[in-house]
Amino acid sequence: MHLSTGPVDPQNQEVYALWDQLADFSVADGDAALTHLLSALRTMLSARNVLWGVIVRLPSRKRTDPLLGWRPRLVRVLDPIPAVAASVQKQYDTLWSGNVDLSQILSTSGDEPFRVRLLFEALPPEWFEGEHYRRHYLDVGFADSVSVRIALNEDVRIRLFVFRDAQAPRFSAQDGQLLGFTMRGLRWFLRQQLLSHGLLIANAALTPAERRVLLSLLDGHAEKEIAQKFGQSPNTTHFHVKSIYAKFGVRNRAALAALWLGKLR
């Protein structure tokens, strides 16, 4: 077998560098790592904004549910300007109302473990004359998007949307391939992101206070140090630690850390 010694595609080099940068973030800096990823995608794809979200499948769902039980759990927007934040909140609320748009139905349909979609290829021409496109694209400064959906298990999926404005060219198949290639190598990163919120493995989502304690535990801090860091009593910190262990089904810090290394379950 001969290894290639030819030049490496500069775009691939950029992706490899991004993967290395994300691997250098500590677990406690998971939020900063996610921001770094979204910022890098915006630059790589000459985009206006990026949205990252987690959707989960409801344990009980109606047969008539057009979203097949899938509902949003976490949403993060790289640049949450007021108009964009309001649009995201409106769409979030609509998904729970049953009055959903075709684009939302298509976004949750299908069982592919990994899927990339270009907006103008996924939806019919008449959709771009409708209310949803006007309200949630044109009115907030967007004109096009490319998205990727990644299934982490049967009940949890990541959805990521990259947006461009009307002054930029439409996303191309090559843009879709770049986004897909970048995200294909980040399953480990997505898994860590979900674990840090108590999703994917925990039997209940973490509270904000528990998540702060969890990240400090994984960063090697003792309970006493964590209590001082967050200005809380040692008893309160210990209560959070016990709750975290119970939610993840572990008995100690070593077993908790093993989840991040993919050693359990």
Number of C-alpha atoms within 10 A of each C-alpha: 3 4 5 7 6 6 6 9 8 9 12 13 11 14 20 13 12 17 17 11 13 17 14 11 15 13 21 19 13 17 14 13 20 19 17 17 19 22 16 16 21 18 11 15 17 16 20 19 23 25 18 19 16 22 20 20 17 13 8 7 12 10 9 9 12 19 22 16 18 23 17 19 14 15 16 18 18 18 15 15 10 10 13 19 15 14 17 18 12 13 18 16 14 14 18 13 9 12 10 17 18 13 16 14 16 13 17 18 13 10 9 9 12 15 16 20 19 20 19 17 11 12 14 12 10 7 15 16 10 10 12 17 17 16 14 19 21 16 14 17 19 23 23 23 23 27 21 21 23 21 19 17 10 10 14 20 24 22 20 23 22 25 24 23 18 12 9 14 11 18 20 13 14 9 16 20 13 18 22 20 14 19 22 13 13 14 14 14 19 18 19 20 19 20 20 24 21 21 22 21 17 19 12 14 20 21 14 10 11 21 20 17 24 26 19 19 20 18 14 13 15 11 20 14 15 22 18 12 12 12 10 12 14 15 12 11 22 16 12 21 20 14 15 25 17 15 17 21 14 18 12 13 14 10 16 20 17 13 17 18 12 11 10 12 6
